[in-house]
Amino acid sequence: MRCLSVAVVLCCSLAVAADSDLWKLDDKLKIAKPEDTKDAETVKAPKDAIILFDGKDFSQWVKRNGKDEVKWSLKDGVMEGVKGHGDIMTKEKFGGSFKLHLEFRVPYEPGGKGQGRGNSGVYVQGRYEVQVLDSYGLVSGKNDCGAIYNVSAPKTNECKAPTIWQSYDIDFTAPKFVDGKKTEPAKITVHHNGVKIQDAVPIPVDNTTAGLGGDPSTPGPILLQDHGHPVQFRNVWILKQ
């Protein structure tokens, strides 16, 4: 029994160490400029904003099925995706035009490649994904951080190094319909760490990969993706326009 206890303790210790290593950089990562290792400043929500996550609880969120309790981790005002516990989305649904603000950071996973490093996503109305990924130092494509997934690559790569807090400000205009026919597509503008990387991009599809789908003429939630990586989020709010 004593040997079993030691083994269990050792196993747990290694797991904790491995997890903590995800939030530490090493000298193997080439840093382009000093500001890449400085957290983006947190932005206080305007007085008229709807607070979706203030670090206290998951009261505004449910799992993707729309009913089950969120099982992501919550610590020190930060929520973190937990592999296997699934996507989460807001209870409230949003239509029209609005600005979504959120802050995120991706883990340091140097052993991963492409979509295998710090992968998550922010789905506006549950349908249109703005990719979250560790794309630091890369030439950005349509599936990199800041991309509207498989629709539009970011104009520039504004990623900070992994483990560093970053920000998205996403301005969204819902598609317009007349008599059931779409007359204008959805449009998305994205500021990444304060720099405009997507400028009123028209979205030619009604649902990007892995989105909720459904009737695009109806409001939808904000969805955060569980892609098996411990991506963290804080300070999420929305301002209707």
DAZI-V660457 format. One record per residue. RES is the residue in three letters. PHI is phi as a letter, one per 30 degrees, with the letter a starting at -180 (NA if undefined). BURIAL is # if it has 24 or more other C-alpha atoms within 12 Angstrom, else .. Layout:
# DAZI-V660457
RES;PHI;BURIAL
RES;PHI;BURIAL
This chain:
# DAZI-V660457
MET;NA;.
ARG;d;.
CYS;d;.
LEU;d;.
SER;d;.
VAL;d;.
ALA;d;.
VAL;d;.
VAL;d;.
LEU;d;.
CYS;d;.
CYS;d;.
SER;d;.
LEU;d;.
ALA;d;.
VAL;d;.
ALA;d;.
ALA;d;.
ASP;d;.
SER;d;.
ASP;d;.
LEU;d;#
TRP;c;#
LYS;b;.
LEU;d;.
ASP;b;.
ASP;d;.
LYS;d;.
LEU;d;.
LYS;d;.
ILE;c;.
ALA;d;.
LYS;a;.
PRO;e;.
GLU;d;.
ASP;d;#
THR;c;.
LYS;c;.
ASP;e;.
ALA;d;#
GLU;d;.
THR;d;#
VAL;c;#
LYS;d;.
ALA;d;#
PRO;d;.
LYS;d;.
ASP;c;.
ALA;d;.
ILE;c;#
ILE;d;#
LEU;c;#
PHE;a;#
ASP;c;#
GLY;j;#
LYS;c;.
ASP;a;#
PHE;c;#
SER;d;.
GLN;c;#
TRP;b;#
VAL;b;#
LYS;d;#
ARG;e;#
ASN;d;.
GLY;i;#
LYS;b;.
ASP;d;.
GLU;d;.
VAL;d;#
LYS;c;.
TRP;d;#
SER;d;#
LEU;b;.
LYS;a;.
ASP;h;.
GLY;i;.
VAL;b;#
MET;c;#
GLU;b;#
GLY;d;#
VAL;c;#
LYS;e;.
GLY;j;.
HIS;c;#
GLY;i;#
ASP;d;#
ILE;b;#
MET;b;#
THR;d;#
LYS;d;#
GLU;d;.
LYS;c;#
PHE;b;#
GLY;b;#
GLY;i;#
SER;c;#
PHE;a;#
LYS;c;#
LEU;c;#
HIS;c;#
LEU;a;#
GLU;b;#
PHE;b;#
ARG;b;#
VAL;c;#
PRO;d;#
TYR;c;#
GLU;b;#
PRO;d;#
GLY;d;.
GLY;d;.
LYS;b;.
GLY;h;.
GLN;d;#
GLY;c;#
ARG;b;#
GLY;h;#
ASN;d;#
SER;a;#
GLY;a;#
VAL;c;#
TYR;c;#
VAL;d;#
GLN;h;#
GLY;i;#
ARG;c;#
TYR;c;#
GLU;c;#
VAL;c;#
GLN;d;#
VAL;c;#
LEU;a;#
ASP;d;#
SER;c;#
TYR;e;#
GLY;i;.
LEU;c;.
VAL;d;.
SER;d;#
GLY;c;#
LYS;d;#
ASN;b;#
ASP;c;#
CYS;e;#
GLY;j;#
ALA;d;#
ILE;d;#
TYR;e;#
ASN;i;#
VAL;c;#
SER;a;#
ALA;d;#
PRO;d;#
LYS;d;#
THR;b;#
ASN;d;#
GLU;c;#
CYS;d;#
LYS;d;#
ALA;d;#
PRO;e;#
THR;i;#
ILE;c;#
TRP;d;#
GLN;b;#
SER;b;#
TYR;b;#
ASP;b;#
ILE;c;#
ASP;c;#
PHE;b;#
THR;b;#
ALA;d;#
PRO;d;#
LYS;c;.
PHE;b;.
VAL;b;.
ASP;h;.
GLY;i;.
LYS;c;.
LYS;d;.
THR;c;.
GLU;b;.
PRO;d;#
ALA;d;#
LYS;b;#
ILE;b;#
THR;c;#
VAL;b;#
HIS;c;#
HIS;c;#
ASN;h;#
GLY;i;#
VAL;c;.
LYS;d;#
ILE;c;#
GLN;b;#
ASP;b;#
ALA;h;.
VAL;d;#
PRO;d;#
ILE;c;#
PRO;d;.
VAL;c;#
ASP;c;#
ASN;a;#
THR;d;#
THR;e;.
ALA;i;#
GLY;d;#
LEU;d;#
GLY;i;#
GLY;i;.
ASP;d;.
PRO;d;#
SER;d;#
THR;c;.
PRO;d;#
GLY;b;#
PRO;d;#
ILE;c;#
LEU;b;#
LEU;c;#
GLN;d;#
ASP;c;#
HIS;c;#
GLY;i;#
HIS;b;#
PRO;d;#
VAL;d;#
GLN;c;#
PHE;b;#
ARG;a;#
ASN;h;#
VAL;c;#
TRP;b;#
ILE;b;#
LEU;b;#
LYS;d;#
GLN;b;.
